[in-house]
């Protein structure tokens, strides 16, 4: 069964609840990883200490979430903070891949997303329904050991956010990308969400798709330390795990075989869907396994990026609401979780 958890209170309380939820999986499956050990060893480097100071100074509430997370996990704060900076060190294997498709349908705006992460975490993730004392209430997919804001989510203002991993060659000292993603969940509009991830100085890179109920606007945002590209989506589009917008053409990056193959296949399927793009078609694209080695929907034990599709989310945005559903299994059309965010 897909776990749904409810949490609220102070930022520390929210983080502690997340830590309690993820404690067993983190200790058994994440802390033994070479990636975790490498990151923990960076805790006293100048880069890590500067990033810590930036978060505490500019985002004290999210820092308190990390403090609560460490408390709930019963782990050293430095280790937990660095795990939440795992995409901000260029030499690490950055996990959490993902594929997103988005655009206009006959029934409203659509954003659909495959959440791809470590295969061993299948069954250990959850859907968080958060109602913090400060900031927006939101619903987000969460990983054990991580604060929310780097997967897929919808908040009380009808803002939908999805996130894809990007692998730049150079990652300077800056604000961790997961902190900026968390900030986007407090946005009251698409413009506020863009501003949240544009804030700097930033470290690692992400792709974000943002939309909001009450408007047909969808934006595809590539946010890096070298610049931010914002593309207004006027028809339909898709994104995997590398930069594709012309404005960032000169940014050095790693394009894995999986990311390249998924982007090519998504583009092909979207071109074929121009006259009939809807939620059913979006899910079919995200479940595509046409490429036997590098499919869009990933469930191979030997995936070359060490990622599997853990959930598929579909958000339909209308003039007055966001209807959402989450699937954790490929073989059924019945969602494991669903809901509606209605605008007042």
ZADO-1210 file (C-alpha; in nm, 4 decimals, padded with zeros to 6 digits):
<atoms>
<atom x="00.0000" y="00.0000" z="00.0000" code="UNK" pos="1"/>
<atom x="00.1087" y="00.3580" z="-00.0667" code="UNK" pos="2"/>
<atom x="00.1651" y="00.5460" z="00.2575" code="UNK" pos="3"/>
<atom x="00.0036" y="00.8853" z="00.3167" code="UNK" pos="4"/>
<atom x="00.1085" y="01.0866" z="00.6195" code="UNK" pos="5"/>
<atom x="-00.0266" y="01.4086" z="00.7705" code="UNK" pos="6"/>
<atom x="00.1965" y="01.6544" z="00.9513" code="UNK" pos="7"/>
<atom x="00.1786" y="02.0098" z="01.0786" code="UNK" pos="8"/>
<atom x="00.2956" y="02.2387" z="01.3526" code="UNK" pos="9"/>
<atom x="00.6262" y="02.4199" z="01.3563" code="UNK" pos="10"/>
<atom x="00.8955" y="02.3697" z="01.0941" code="UNK" pos="11"/>
<atom x="01.0882" y="02.1557" z="01.3427" code="UNK" pos="12"/>
<atom x="00.7780" y="01.9483" z="01.4155" code="UNK" pos="13"/>
<atom x="00.7192" y="01.8898" z="01.0451" code="UNK" pos="14"/>
<atom x="01.0783" y="01.7817" z="00.9926" code="UNK" pos="15"/>
<atom x="01.0747" y="01.5542" z="01.2952" code="UNK" pos="16"/>
<atom x="00.7612" y="01.3784" z="01.1682" code="UNK" pos="17"/>
<atom x="00.9352" y="01.3189" z="00.8349" code="UNK" pos="18"/>
<atom x="01.2376" y="01.1823" z="01.0170" code="UNK" pos="19"/>
<atom x="01.0302" y="00.9446" z="01.2239" code="UNK" pos="20"/>
<atom x="00.8611" y="00.8213" z="00.9082" code="UNK" pos="21"/>
<atom x="01.1882" y="00.7615" z="00.7208" code="UNK" pos="22"/>
<atom x="01.4107" y="00.6436" z="01.0050" code="UNK" pos="23"/>
<atom x="01.4053" y="00.2719" z="00.9334" code="UNK" pos="24"/>
<atom x="01.4628" y="00.3063" z="00.5588" code="UNK" pos="25"/>
<atom x="01.7414" y="00.5621" z="00.6007" code="UNK" pos="26"/>
<atom x="01.9339" y="00.3529" z="00.8519" code="UNK" pos="27"/>
<atom x="01.8875" y="00.0275" z="00.6606" code="UNK" pos="28"/>
<atom x="01.9103" y="00.1408" z="00.2973" code="UNK" pos="29"/>
<atom x="02.0595" y="00.4891" z="00.2613" code="UNK" pos="30"/>
<atom x="02.3222" y="00.5363" z="00.5302" code="UNK" pos="31"/>
<atom x="02.5223" y="00.2309" z="00.4101" code="UNK" pos="32"/>
<atom x="02.5477" y="00.3771" z="00.0569" code="UNK" pos="33"/>
<atom x="02.8852" y="00.4993" z="-00.0695" code="UNK" pos="34"/>
<atom x="02.7092" y="00.8213" z="-00.1738" code="UNK" pos="35"/>
<atom x="02.5867" y="00.8858" z="00.1808" code="UNK" pos="36"/>
<atom x="02.9327" y="00.8156" z="00.3247" code="UNK" pos="37"/>
<atom x="03.0992" y="01.0427" z="00.0700" code="UNK" pos="38"/>
<atom x="02.8619" y="01.3282" z="00.1455" code="UNK" pos="39"/>
<atom x="02.8953" y="01.2857" z="00.5216" code="UNK" pos="40"/>
<atom x="03.2717" y="01.3171" z="00.4796" code="UNK" pos="41"/>
<atom x="03.2226" y="01.6590" z="00.3156" code="UNK" pos="42"/>
<atom x="03.0479" y="01.8056" z="00.6197" code="UNK" pos="43"/>
<atom x="03.3486" y="02.0030" z="00.7426" code="UNK" pos="44"/>
<atom x="03.4668" y="02.1307" z="00.4055" code="UNK" pos="45"/>
<atom x="03.4530" y="02.5023" z="00.3343" code="UNK" pos="46"/>
<atom x="03.1830" y="02.4449" z="00.0720" code="UNK" pos="47"/>
<atom x="02.9554" y="02.2566" z="00.3078" code="UNK" pos="48"/>
<atom x="03.0033" y="02.5072" z="00.5885" code="UNK" pos="49"/>
<atom x="02.9279" y="02.8011" z="00.3593" code="UNK" pos="50"/>
<atom x="02.6161" y="02.6283" z="00.2281" code="UNK" pos="51"/>
<atom x="02.5043" y="02.5647" z="00.5828" code="UNK" pos="52"/>
<atom x="02.5502" y="02.9341" z="00.6702" code="UNK" pos="53"/>
<atom x="02.3562" y="03.0421" z="00.3603" code="UNK" pos="54"/>
<atom x="02.0600" y="02.8221" z="00.4507" code="UNK" pos="55"/>
<atom x="02.0553" y="02.9297" z="00.8136" code="UNK" pos="56"/>
<atom x="02.0764" y="03.2966" z="00.7168" code="UNK" pos="57"/>
<atom x="01.8341" y="03.3085" z="00.4236" code="UNK" pos="58"/>
<atom x="01.5994" y="03.0152" z="00.4941" code="UNK" pos="59"/>
<atom x="01.5829" y="02.9683" z="00.8722" code="UNK" pos="60"/>
<atom x="01.2465" y="02.7921" z="00.8569" code="UNK" pos="61"/>
<atom x="01.3717" y="02.5276" z="00.6160" code="UNK" pos="62"/>
<atom x="01.6846" y="02.4891" z="00.8271" code="UNK" pos="63"/>
<atom x="01.4553" y="02.4133" z="01.1207" code="UNK" pos="64"/>
<atom x="01.2857" y="02.1461" z="00.9072" code="UNK" pos="65"/>
<atom x="01.6274" y="01.9860" z="00.8529" code="UNK" pos="66"/>
<atom x="01.7020" y="02.0069" z="01.2255" code="UNK" pos="67"/>
<atom x="01.3721" y="01.8337" z="01.2962" code="UNK" pos="68"/>
<atom x="01.4430" y="01.5783" z="01.0248" code="UNK" pos="69"/>
<atom x="01.7768" y="01.4908" z="01.1840" code="UNK" pos="70"/>
<atom x="01.6087" y="01.4596" z="01.5238" code="UNK" pos="71"/>
<atom x="01.3431" y="01.2259" z="01.3868" code="UNK" pos="72"/>
<atom x="01.6040" y="01.0198" z="01.2037" code="UNK" pos="73"/>
<atom x="01.8241" y="01.0035" z="01.5163" code="UNK" pos="74"/>
<atom x="02.1234" y="01.1014" z="01.3030" code="UNK" pos="75"/>
<atom x="02.3860" y="01.3775" z="01.3146" code="UNK" pos="76"/>
<atom x="02.2588" y="01.7042" z="01.1701" code="UNK" pos="77"/>
<atom x="02.5619" y="01.7418" z="00.9406" code="UNK" pos="78"/>
<atom x="02.4948" y="01.4042" z="00.7765" code="UNK" pos="79"/>
<atom x="02.1287" y="01.4820" z="00.7167" code="UNK" pos="80"/>
<atom x="02.2034" y="01.8278" z="00.5790" code="UNK" pos="81"/>
<atom x="02.4619" y="01.6921" z="00.3350" code="UNK" pos="82"/>
<atom x="02.2217" y="01.4213" z="00.2167" code="UNK" pos="83"/>
<atom x="01.9832" y="01.7014" z="00.1296" code="UNK" pos="84"/>
<atom x="02.2706" y="01.8579" z="-00.0686" code="UNK" pos="85"/>
<atom x="02.3393" y="01.5402" z="-00.2680" code="UNK" pos="86"/>
<atom x="02.2839" y="01.7176" z="-00.6012" code="UNK" pos="87"/>
<atom x="02.5129" y="02.0058" z="-00.5088" code="UNK" pos="88"/>
<atom x="02.8465" y="01.8269" z="-00.5333" code="UNK" pos="89"/>
<atom x="02.9585" y="01.7703" z="-00.8917" code="UNK" pos="90"/>
<atom x="03.1559" y="01.4518" z="-00.8301" code="UNK" pos="91"/>
<atom x="02.8694" y="01.2616" z="-00.6729" code="UNK" pos="92"/>
<atom x="02.6291" y="01.0353" z="-00.8583" code="UNK" pos="93"/>
<atom x="02.3167" y="01.2496" z="-00.8407" code="UNK" pos="94"/>
<atom x="02.0056" y="01.0403" z="-00.7876" code="UNK" pos="95"/>
<atom x="01.6332" y="01.1121" z="-00.8388" code="UNK" pos="96"/>
<atom x="01.5876" y="01.1299" z="-01.2164" code="UNK" pos="97"/>
<atom x="01.2329" y="01.1856" z="-01.3484" code="UNK" pos="98"/>
<atom x="01.0422" y="01.2674" z="-01.6680" code="UNK" pos="99"/>
<atom x="00.7676" y="01.5291" z="-01.7085" code="UNK" pos="100"/>
<atom x="00.5124" y="01.6117" z="-01.9811" code="UNK" pos="101"/>
<atom x="00.2944" y="01.9228" z="-01.9764" code="UNK" pos="102"/>
<atom x="00.0633" y="02.1401" z="-02.1816" code="UNK" pos="103"/>
<atom x="-00.2919" y="02.2229" z="-02.2751" code="UNK" pos="104"/>
<atom x="-00.5817" y="01.9799" z="-02.3165" code="UNK" pos="105"/>
<atom x="-00.9500" y="02.0178" z="-02.3996" code="UNK" pos="106"/>
<atom x="-01.0251" y="01.9993" z="-02.0269" code="UNK" pos="107"/>
<atom x="-00.7608" y="02.2320" z="-01.8846" code="UNK" pos="108"/>
<atom x="-00.3892" y="02.2415" z="-01.8222" code="UNK" pos="109"/>
<atom x="-00.2064" y="01.9146" z="-01.7612" code="UNK" pos="110"/>
<atom x="00.1217" y="01.8379" z="-01.5858" code="UNK" pos="111"/>
<atom x="00.2195" y="01.4709" z="-01.5510" code="UNK" pos="112"/>
<atom x="00.5382" y="01.3360" z="-01.3988" code="UNK" pos="113"/>
<atom x="00.7341" y="01.0155" z="-01.3420" code="UNK" pos="114"/>
<atom x="00.9219" y="01.0223" z="-01.0126" code="UNK" pos="115"/>
<atom x="01.2360" y="00.8142" z="-01.0617" code="UNK" pos="116"/>
<atom x="01.4591" y="00.7351" z="-00.7658" code="UNK" pos="117"/>
<atom x="01.6662" y="00.4652" z="-00.6004" code="UNK" pos="118"/>
<atom x="01.5063" y="00.1242" z="-00.6717" code="UNK" pos="119"/>
<atom x="01.5644" y="00.0066" z="-00.3152" code="UNK" pos="120"/>
<atom x="01.3293" y="00.2796" z="-00.1893" code="UNK" pos="121"/>
<atom x="01.0246" y="00.1316" z="-00.3601" code="UNK" pos="122"/>
<atom x="00.7665" y="00.1015" z="-00.0845" code="UNK" pos="123"/>
<atom x="00.9578" y="00.3363" z="00.1468" code="UNK" pos="124"/>
<atom x="00.8334" y="00.6673" z="00.0049" code="UNK" pos="125"/>
<atom x="00.5086" y="00.8431" z="00.0902" code="UNK" pos="126"/>
<atom x="00.2674" y="01.1204" z="00.0106" code="UNK" pos="127"/>
<atom x="00.2903" y="01.4010" z="00.2647" code="UNK" pos="128"/>
<atom x="-00.0094" y="01.6209" z="00.3435" code="UNK" pos="129"/>
<atom x="00.1536" y="01.9130" z="00.5245" code="UNK" pos="130"/>
<atom x="-00.0175" y="02.1948" z="00.7096" code="UNK" pos="131"/>
<atom x="00.2636" y="02.3891" z="00.8757" code="UNK" pos="132"/>
<atom x="00.2135" y="02.6777" z="01.1152" code="UNK" pos="133"/>
<atom x="00.4024" y="02.9038" z="00.8714" code="UNK" pos="134"/>
<atom x="00.3967" y="02.8862" z="00.4938" code="UNK" pos="135"/>
<atom x="00.1571" y="02.7160" z="00.2578" code="UNK" pos="136"/>
<atom x="-00.0183" y="02.3856" z="00.3124" code="UNK" pos="137"/>
<atom x="00.0779" y="02.1349" z="00.0441" code="UNK" pos="138"/>
<atom x="00.0730" y="01.7727" z="-00.0691" code="UNK" pos="139"/>
<atom x="00.4041" y="01.6288" z="-00.1892" code="UNK" pos="140"/>
<atom x="00.5721" y="01.2997" z="-00.2698" code="UNK" pos="141"/>
<atom x="00.8570" y="01.2492" z="-00.0229" code="UNK" pos="142"/>
<atom x="01.1653" y="01.0310" z="00.0101" code="UNK" pos="143"/>
<atom x="01.2915" y="00.9033" z="00.3461" code="UNK" pos="144"/>
<atom x="01.5652" y="01.1329" z="00.4729" code="UNK" pos="145"/>
<atom x="01.4709" y="01.4332" z="00.2593" code="UNK" pos="146"/>
<atom x="01.2725" y="01.7514" z="00.3043" code="UNK" pos="147"/>
<atom x="00.9941" y="01.8020" z="00.0462" code="UNK" pos="148"/>
<atom x="01.0251" y="02.0195" z="-00.2638" code="UNK" pos="149"/>
<atom x="01.2281" y="01.8155" z="-00.5134" code="UNK" pos="150"/>
<atom x="00.9682" y="01.5696" z="-00.6443" code="UNK" pos="151"/>
<atom x="00.6070" y="01.6657" z="-00.7287" code="UNK" pos="152"/>
<atom x="00.3588" y="01.8684" z="-00.5264" code="UNK" pos="153"/>
<atom x="00.0517" y="02.0913" z="-00.5217" code="UNK" pos="154"/>
<atom x="-00.0110" y="02.3591" z="-00.2607" code="UNK" pos="155"/>
<atom x="-00.3197" y="02.5276" z="-00.1165" code="UNK" pos="156"/>
<atom x="-00.2969" y="02.8094" z="-00.3741" code="UNK" pos="157"/>
<atom x="-00.3325" y="02.5611" z="-00.6599" code="UNK" pos="158"/>
<atom x="00.0340" y="02.5897" z="-00.7599" code="UNK" pos="159"/>
<atom x="00.1669" y="02.2641" z="-00.9057" code="UNK" pos="160"/>
<atom x="00.5403" y="02.1952" z="-00.9070" code="UNK" pos="161"/>
<atom x="00.7372" y="01.9060" z="-01.0536" code="UNK" pos="162"/>
<atom x="01.1154" y="01.8671" z="-01.0433" code="UNK" pos="163"/>
<atom x="01.3698" y="01.6871" z="-01.2615" code="UNK" pos="164"/>
<atom x="01.7351" y="01.6243" z="-01.1826" code="UNK" pos="165"/>
<atom x="01.9956" y="01.8134" z="-01.3923" code="UNK" pos="166"/>
<atom x="02.3663" y="01.7201" z="-01.3886" code="UNK" pos="167"/>
<atom x="02.5865" y="02.0285" z="-01.4519" code="UNK" pos="168"/>
<atom x="02.9621" y="01.9818" z="-01.4824" code="UNK" pos="169"/>
<atom x="03.0416" y="02.2714" z="-01.2491" code="UNK" pos="170"/>
<atom x="02.8566" y="02.3281" z="-00.9222" code="UNK" pos="171"/>
<atom x="02.9794" y="02.6216" z="-00.7138" code="UNK" pos="172"/>
<atom x="02.9153" y="02.6936" z="-00.3497" code="UNK" pos="173"/>
<atom x="02.5631" y="02.8245" z="-00.3090" code="UNK" pos="174"/>
<atom x="02.2147" y="02.7586" z="-00.1769" code="UNK" pos="175"/>
<atom x="02.1293" y="02.3868" z="-00.2106" code="UNK" pos="176"/>
<atom x="01.8850" y="02.3150" z="-00.4888" code="UNK" pos="177"/>
<atom x="01.6526" y="02.1192" z="-00.2569" code="UNK" pos="178"/>
<atom x="01.6176" y="02.4272" z="-00.0354" code="UNK" pos="179"/>
<atom x="01.5131" y="02.6356" z="-00.3377" code="UNK" pos="180"/>
<atom x="01.2723" y="02.3632" z="-00.4427" code="UNK" pos="181"/>
<atom x="01.1243" y="02.3659" z="-00.0938" code="UNK" pos="182"/>
<atom x="01.0795" y="02.7429" z="-00.1214" code="UNK" pos="183"/>
<atom x="00.8707" y="02.6986" z="-00.4362" code="UNK" pos="184"/>
<atom x="00.6092" y="02.5061" z="-00.2358" code="UNK" pos="185"/>
<atom x="00.5276" y="02.8258" z="-00.0456" code="UNK" pos="186"/>
<atom x="00.4542" y="03.0193" z="-00.3678" code="UNK" pos="187"/>
<atom x="00.1153" y="03.1849" z="-00.4107" code="UNK" pos="188"/>
<atom x="00.1562" y="03.2092" z="-00.7882" code="UNK" pos="189"/>
<atom x="00.3618" y="03.0776" z="-01.0777" code="UNK" pos="190"/>
<atom x="00.5676" y="03.3973" z="-01.0738" code="UNK" pos="191"/>
<atom x="00.6472" y="03.3483" z="-00.7051" code="UNK" pos="192"/>
<atom x="00.7509" y="02.9892" z="-00.7760" code="UNK" pos="193"/>
<atom x="00.9860" y="03.1055" z="-01.0511" code="UNK" pos="194"/>
<atom x="01.1311" y="03.3712" z="-00.8208" code="UNK" pos="195"/>
<atom x="01.1874" y="03.1096" z="-00.5501" code="UNK" pos="196"/>
<atom x="01.4077" y="02.8902" z="-00.7678" code="UNK" pos="197"/>
<atom x="01.5764" y="03.1903" z="-00.9328" code="UNK" pos="198"/>
<atom x="01.7049" y="03.3138" z="-00.5993" code="UNK" pos="199"/>
<atom x="02.0789" y="03.2953" z="-00.5602" code="UNK" pos="200"/>
<atom x="02.3558" y="03.2309" z="-00.5257" code="UNK" pos="201"/>
<atom x="02.2531" y="02.8749" z="-00.6041" code="UNK" pos="202"/>
<atom x="02.4550" y="02.5536" z="-00.6124" code="UNK" pos="203"/>
<atom x="02.3042" y="02.2589" z="-00.8062" code="UNK" pos="204"/>
<atom x="02.0598" y="02.2601" z="-01.0975" code="UNK" pos="205"/>
<atom x="01.6998" y="02.1466" z="-01.1414" code="UNK" pos="206"/>
<atom x="01.4292" y="02.1574" z="-01.4037" code="UNK" pos="207"/>
<atom x="01.0917" y="02.2752" z="-01.2726" code="UNK" pos="208"/>
<atom x="00.7492" y="02.2687" z="-01.4347" code="UNK" pos="209"/>
<atom x="00.5042" y="02.5114" z="-01.2738" code="UNK" pos="210"/>
<atom x="00.1338" y="02.5681" z="-01.3301" code="UNK" pos="211"/>
<atom x="-00.1592" y="02.7021" z="-01.1302" code="UNK" pos="212"/>
<atom x="-00.5329" y="02.6532" z="-01.1174" code="UNK" pos="213"/>
<atom x="-00.7207" y="02.9543" z="-01.2472" code="UNK" pos="214"/>
<atom x="-00.4775" y="03.0151" z="-01.5313" code="UNK" pos="215"/>
<atom x="-00.3738" y="02.8161" z="-01.8368" code="UNK" pos="216"/>
<atom x="-00.0117" y="02.9160" z="-01.7880" code="UNK" pos="217"/>
<atom x="00.2579" y="02.6462" z="-01.7723" code="UNK" pos="218"/>
<atom x="00.6284" y="02.7266" z="-01.7515" code="UNK" pos="219"/>
<atom x="00.9310" y="02.5048" z="-01.8051" code="UNK" pos="220"/>
<atom x="01.2174" y="02.6365" z="-01.5923" code="UNK" pos="221"/>
<atom x="01.5804" y="02.5262" z="-01.6067" code="UNK" pos="222"/>
<atom x="01.7577" y="02.6701" z="-01.3021" code="UNK" pos="223"/>
<atom x="02.1374" y="02.6542" z="-01.2786" code="UNK" pos="224"/>
<atom x="02.4149" y="02.8477" z="-01.1086" code="UNK" pos="225"/>
<atom x="02.5012" y="03.0009" z="-01.4467" code="UNK" pos="226"/>
<atom x="02.1539" y="03.1256" z="-01.5246" code="UNK" pos="227"/>
<atom x="01.7834" y="03.0458" z="-01.5310" code="UNK" pos="228"/>
<atom x="01.5813" y="02.9790" z="-01.8474" code="UNK" pos="229"/>
<atom x="01.2043" y="03.0242" z="-01.8309" code="UNK" pos="230"/>
<atom x="01.0018" y="02.8966" z="-02.1268" code="UNK" pos="231"/>
<atom x="00.6294" y="02.9657" z="-02.1509" code="UNK" pos="232"/>
<atom x="00.4655" y="02.6462" z="-02.2786" code="UNK" pos="233"/>
<atom x="00.2113" y="02.7362" z="-02.5446" code="UNK" pos="234"/>
<atom x="00.1292" y="02.3862" z="-02.6729" code="UNK" pos="235"/>
<atom x="00.2720" y="02.0673" z="-02.5198" code="UNK" pos="236"/>
<atom x="00.6220" y="01.9749" z="-02.4075" code="UNK" pos="237"/>
<atom x="00.8329" y="01.7386" z="-02.2032" code="UNK" pos="238"/>
<atom x="01.1569" y="01.7194" z="-02.0111" code="UNK" pos="239"/>
<atom x="01.3928" y="01.4514" z="-01.8810" code="UNK" pos="240"/>
<atom x="01.7233" y="01.5100" z="-01.6986" code="UNK" pos="241"/>
<atom x="01.9321" y="01.7494" z="-01.9015" code="UNK" pos="242"/>
<atom x="01.9185" y="02.1096" z="-02.0181" code="UNK" pos="243"/>
<atom x="01.7376" y="02.1616" z="-02.3489" code="UNK" pos="244"/>
<atom x="01.6464" y="02.5319" z="-02.3534" code="UNK" pos="245"/>
<atom x="01.8480" y="02.7468" z="-02.5938" code="UNK" pos="246"/>
<atom x="01.9243" y="03.0128" z="-02.3330" code="UNK" pos="247"/>
<atom x="02.1473" y="02.7676" z="-02.1423" code="UNK" pos="248"/>
<atom x="02.3047" y="02.6009" z="-02.4435" code="UNK" pos="249"/>
<atom x="02.6578" y="02.6812" z="-02.3258" code="UNK" pos="250"/>
<atom x="02.6264" y="02.5273" z="-01.9788" code="UNK" pos="251"/>
<atom x="02.8390" y="02.2148" z="-01.9397" code="UNK" pos="252"/>
<atom x="02.6431" y="01.9108" z="-01.8320" code="UNK" pos="253"/>
<atom x="02.6332" y="01.5324" z="-01.8185" code="UNK" pos="254"/>
<atom x="02.3657" y="01.3759" z="-02.0393" code="UNK" pos="255"/>
<atom x="02.3247" y="01.0106" z="-01.9505" code="UNK" pos="256"/>
<atom x="02.2116" y="00.7559" z="-02.2069" code="UNK" pos="257"/>
<atom x="01.8813" y="00.7187" z="-02.0240" code="UNK" pos="258"/>
<atom x="01.8101" y="01.0912" z="-02.0131" code="UNK" pos="259"/>
<atom x="01.8945" y="01.1356" z="-02.3816" code="UNK" pos="260"/>
<atom x="01.6824" y="00.8392" z="-02.4878" code="UNK" pos="261"/>
<atom x="01.3854" y="00.9443" z="-02.2734" code="UNK" pos="262"/>
<atom x="01.3910" y="01.3015" z="-02.4043" code="UNK" pos="263"/>
<atom x="01.4030" y="01.1794" z="-02.7637" code="UNK" pos="264"/>
<atom x="01.1177" y="00.9339" z="-02.7099" code="UNK" pos="265"/>
<atom x="00.9061" y="01.1902" z="-02.5219" code="UNK" pos="266"/>
<atom x="00.9505" y="01.4393" z="-02.8055" code="UNK" pos="267"/>
<atom x="00.8465" y="01.1752" z="-03.0581" code="UNK" pos="268"/>
<atom x="00.5373" y="01.0696" z="-02.8648" code="UNK" pos="269"/>
<atom x="00.4316" y="01.4284" z="-02.7989" code="UNK" pos="270"/>
<atom x="00.4612" y="01.5078" z="-03.1697" code="UNK" pos="271"/>
<atom x="00.2254" y="01.2182" z="-03.2363" code="UNK" pos="272"/>
<atom x="-00.0111" y="01.3437" z="-02.9630" code="UNK" pos="273"/>
<atom x="-00.0528" y="01.7025" z="-03.0824" code="UNK" pos="274"/>
<atom x="-00.4232" y="01.6551" z="-03.1625" code="UNK" pos="275"/>
<atom x="-00.5156" y="01.4303" z="-02.8692" code="UNK" pos="276"/>
<atom x="-00.3112" y="01.5202" z="-02.5625" code="UNK" pos="277"/>
<atom x="-00.4996" y="01.4399" z="-02.2436" code="UNK" pos="278"/>
<atom x="-00.4423" y="01.2697" z="-01.9098" code="UNK" pos="279"/>
<atom x="-00.4791" y="00.9216" z="-02.0560" code="UNK" pos="280"/>
<atom x="-00.2271" y="00.9974" z="-02.3286" code="UNK" pos="281"/>
<atom x="00.0150" y="01.1586" z="-02.0808" code="UNK" pos="282"/>
<atom x="00.0109" y="00.8482" z="-01.8628" code="UNK" pos="283"/>
<atom x="00.0646" y="00.6269" z="-02.1679" code="UNK" pos="284"/>
<atom x="00.3719" y="00.8329" z="-02.2593" code="UNK" pos="285"/>
<atom x="00.5136" y="00.8126" z="-01.9084" code="UNK" pos="286"/>
<atom x="00.4560" y="00.4362" z="-01.9042" code="UNK" pos="287"/>
<atom x="00.6241" y="00.3850" z="-02.2409" code="UNK" pos="288"/>
<atom x="00.8763" y="00.0983" z="-02.2604" code="UNK" pos="289"/>
<atom x="00.9422" y="00.1084" z="-02.6355" code="UNK" pos="290"/>
<atom x="01.3173" y="00.1302" z="-02.5803" code="UNK" pos="291"/>
<atom x="01.4049" y="-00.2084" z="-02.4322" code="UNK" pos="292"/>
<atom x="01.7186" y="-00.0829" z="-02.2546" code="UNK" pos="293"/>
<atom x="01.6471" y="00.2865" z="-02.1886" code="UNK" pos="294"/>
<atom x="01.2677" y="00.3199" z="-02.1517" code="UNK" pos="295"/>
<atom x="01.0705" y="00.6151" z="-02.0168" code="UNK" pos="296"/>
<atom x="00.9104" y="00.3971" z="-01.7488" code="UNK" pos="297"/>
<atom x="01.2012" y="00.2401" z="-01.5658" code="UNK" pos="298"/>
<atom x="01.1815" y="-00.0763" z="-01.3592" code="UNK" pos="299"/>
<atom x="01.4996" y="-00.2647" z="-01.4554" code="UNK" pos="300"/>
<atom x="01.7193" y="-00.3908" z="-01.1746" code="UNK" pos="301"/>
<atom x="02.0236" y="-00.2924" z="-01.3826" code="UNK" pos="302"/>
<atom x="01.9077" y="00.0567" z="-01.4851" code="UNK" pos="303"/>
<atom x="02.2273" y="00.2403" z="-01.5899" code="UNK" pos="304"/>
<atom x="02.1439" y="00.5453" z="-01.3753" code="UNK" pos="305"/>
<atom x="02.0425" y="00.3245" z="-01.0793" code="UNK" pos="306"/>
<atom x="01.6904" y="00.4701" z="-01.0894" code="UNK" pos="307"/>
<atom x="01.3431" y="00.3218" z="-01.1150" code="UNK" pos="308"/>
<atom x="01.0026" y="00.4834" z="-01.1580" code="UNK" pos="309"/>
<atom x="00.8539" y="00.4915" z="-00.8091" code="UNK" pos="310"/>
<atom x="00.5381" y="00.6916" z="-00.8851" code="UNK" pos="311"/>
<atom x="00.3510" y="00.8678" z="-01.1648" code="UNK" pos="312"/>
<atom x="00.1550" y="01.1829" z="-01.0831" code="UNK" pos="313"/>
<atom x="-00.1111" y="01.3504" z="-01.2974" code="UNK" pos="314"/>
<atom x="-00.2308" y="01.7052" z="-01.2272" code="UNK" pos="315"/>
<atom x="-00.5276" y="01.8500" z="-01.4160" code="UNK" pos="316"/>
<atom x="-00.5580" y="02.2246" z="-01.3588" code="UNK" pos="317"/>
<atom x="-00.8867" y="02.4004" z="-01.4305" code="UNK" pos="318"/>
<atom x="-01.0290" y="02.7474" z="-01.3679" code="UNK" pos="319"/>
<atom x="-01.1213" y="02.6588" z="-01.0104" code="UNK" pos="320"/>
<atom x="-00.9282" y="02.3505" z="-00.8964" code="UNK" pos="321"/>
<atom x="-00.6405" y="02.1067" z="-00.9282" code="UNK" pos="322"/>
<atom x="-00.7397" y="01.7439" z="-00.9572" code="UNK" pos="323"/>
<atom x="-00.4498" y="01.5117" z="-00.8819" code="UNK" pos="324"/>
<atom x="-00.3816" y="01.1406" z="-00.8737" code="UNK" pos="325"/>
<atom x="-00.0767" y="00.9287" z="-00.8017" code="UNK" pos="326"/>
<atom x="00.0013" y="00.5825" z="-00.9372" code="UNK" pos="327"/>
<atom x="00.2729" y="00.3615" z="-00.7912" code="UNK" pos="328"/>
<atom x="00.2045" y="00.0656" z="-01.0219" code="UNK" pos="329"/>
<atom x="00.2305" y="00.0520" z="-01.3981" code="UNK" pos="330"/>
<atom x="-00.0332" y="-00.2142" z="-01.4538" code="UNK" pos="331"/>
<atom x="-00.3483" y="-00.0379" z="-01.3361" code="UNK" pos="332"/>
<atom x="-00.5423" y="00.2773" z="-01.4155" code="UNK" pos="333"/>
<atom x="-00.6693" y="00.2942" z="-01.0575" code="UNK" pos="334"/>
<atom x="-00.4651" y="00.5531" z="-00.8625" code="UNK" pos="335"/>
<atom x="-00.3127" y="00.4781" z="-00.5248" code="UNK" pos="336"/>
<atom x="-00.3928" y="00.8299" z="-00.4021" code="UNK" pos="337"/>
<atom x="-00.6021" y="01.1125" z="-00.5356" code="UNK" pos="338"/>
<atom x="-00.7552" y="01.4438" z="-00.4371" code="UNK" pos="339"/>
<atom x="-00.8720" y="01.7913" z="-00.5310" code="UNK" pos="340"/>
<atom x="-00.7421" y="02.1345" z="-00.4331" code="UNK" pos="341"/>
<atom x="-01.0238" y="02.3843" z="-00.4816" code="UNK" pos="342"/>
<atom x="-00.9648" y="02.7566" z="-00.4972" code="UNK" pos="343"/>
<atom x="-01.1745" y="02.9649" z="-00.2595" code="UNK" pos="344"/>
</atoms>
